[in-house]
Amino acid sequence: MNIPIKKLTSGFELPVYGLGLWQMGGKTEIDRTNDEADIAAIDAAIKAGVRHIDTAESYGAGHAEELLAKALEHNDRSQLIIASKVSAWNQTYDGVLRSFEATLNRLGTDYLDLYLLHRYPEVGIDIKDTMRAMDKLVARGVVKNIGVCNMTPHRFDETQRHSRNKLVCNQVHYNVQYREAEAKRVLQHAQANDVMVVAWRPVQKGLLPNTPLMSELSTKYAKTPTQIAINWLTSQSNVVTIAKTTSLEHLQENLGALDFTMTTADIERIRDDYPDKRYVSDAVPLDYAADTPA
Ligand SMILES: NC(=O)c1ccc[n+]([C@@H]2O[C@H](COP(=O)([O-])OP(=O)(O)OC[C@H]3O[C@@H](n4cnc5c(N)ncnc54)[C@H](OP(=O)(O)O)[C@@H]3O)[C@@H](O)[C@H]2O)c1
C-alpha cells in the first residue's frame, strides 16, 4: 500500500507509519536466535509499503542495524527512509563521528536519511560538541536530516540553539494511554515549531487495555481497538508513528489503521476520556539522561 505522507513546512516528510527495530537482534546485547525471522519481517514490511525504518546503535548492540543491512540486499535502499540513533554516552564530538561510521558500516549504506540523539547527552558531555558533530555529518552530505528523541520542549530548544540545521523531529513515547508528550507540551511545541513528533510504542507492546470507549469506536468504524489507537496518533497534526512487529498478521492490522478518518469529536473523546492515562513514560521519561547522573 501507499502509506500516507506527512510533510512539514520545511519540506521534511515522513510516512505516517514506520517499522521500529527495537528487540530485533536482541535487546541491549546481541541475540542471533531470531535472525532469519527478523530479516524476513523487515523484508515483508518493505514489500508491504513501509518506507520509514527506525533503528539505533544500541538495539541488539548494533545487531539490529546488521539485520536491516541483510534486508536491504533485496530492496531498493533509495526508496527507504532509514533512521538511526547515537546513544547518550557516545555524544562527545569524536564519539558521534565514531558511532556514525560504525552505524554506516553495519548498515552497509553510505548515508542516513535521519540521525537522532537517542536522548539528551549524558552528564559531562557538552551539547555544543554533540551538535557540532551532527552539523558536520550534515555538511558532509552523509546525513540528510537530524533530530532528537525523548526531549522536553526546553531541552529541544536548547539543542536547536546549538545546531546550524533544523531539528526535524522529536521521537517520544506517545499513545492513547501514555500522554507525557501532551502533559509536557511536546506535541503543542512541535505543532507550533514545524517539528514532527514520531510516536514510539504506539500499541504499548500490544498491551493497551480494551476499554469500553475503544470497543465502542471499534464497532463504529469497523476497525480493531489497535487500529483505532494507531489512527488516533496519525490523525493529529505533526504526528507520525513507528511500531515494531515481526508478525505478518500484526503488520496487516497496523497498516489497516491508515485508511480511515475519525471525526474530530471522536479524536478529542479519546484524548479526554481515555481512562487511566499515564503522564510519565514507564520506559524512557522525557529528559531521562539529563536528569540522571553519569
Ligand atoms: N527513541 C526511543 O527512546 C525509543 C524507545 C522505544 C522504542 N522506540 C522505537 O519505537 C519502535 C516501536 O516501539 P516498541 O517496539 O517499543 O513498541 P510497540 O511498537 O508499541 O510494540 C511492539 C510490540 O507489540 C507487538 N505488536 C505490534 N503490533 C501489534 C498488534 N497489531 N497487535 C498486538 N501486538 C502488536 C509486537 O509483537 P509482534 O512482533 O509479535 O507483532 C511487539 O512485541 C521501536 O521498535 C523503536 O524503533 C524508540
The ligand as an ORCA input file, in Angstrom:
! r2SCAN-3c Opt
* xyz 0 1
  N      13.678      6.700     20.904
  C      13.440      5.855     21.872
  O      13.907      6.038     23.019
  C      12.593      4.656     21.623
  C      12.155      3.875     22.692
  C      11.372      2.765     22.421
  C      11.025      2.455     21.115
  N      11.495      3.220     20.085
  C      11.211      2.864     18.683
  O       9.816      2.711     18.509
  C       9.515      1.432     17.965
  C       8.155      0.959     18.446
  O       8.098      0.889     19.849
  P       8.114     -0.506     20.653
  O       8.670     -1.550     19.780
  O       8.763     -0.277     21.936
  O       6.570     -0.711     20.940
  P       5.301     -1.119     20.053
  O       5.575     -0.968     18.621
  O       4.139     -0.405     20.633
  O       5.128     -2.645     20.423
  C       5.853     -3.670     19.823
  C       5.312     -4.971     20.383
  O       3.898     -5.014     20.165
  C       3.577     -6.129     19.364
  N       2.614     -5.690     18.344
  C       2.826     -4.942     17.232
  N       1.693     -4.759     16.555
  C       0.728     -5.411     17.258
  C      -0.657     -5.599     17.064
  N      -1.292     -5.106     15.998
  N      -1.341     -6.329     17.992
  C      -0.711     -6.857     19.071
  N       0.611     -6.708     19.309
  C       1.309     -5.998     18.397
  C       4.849     -6.652     18.768
  O       4.835     -8.070     18.740
  P       4.979     -8.871     17.355
  O       6.375     -8.666     16.881
  O       4.659    -10.269     17.752
  O       3.942     -8.294     16.433
  C       5.921     -6.180     19.770
  O       6.097     -7.131     20.778
  C      10.709      0.579     18.456
  O      10.829     -0.646     17.742
  C      11.848      1.531     18.260
  O      12.252      1.575     16.902
  C      12.244      4.328     20.317
*
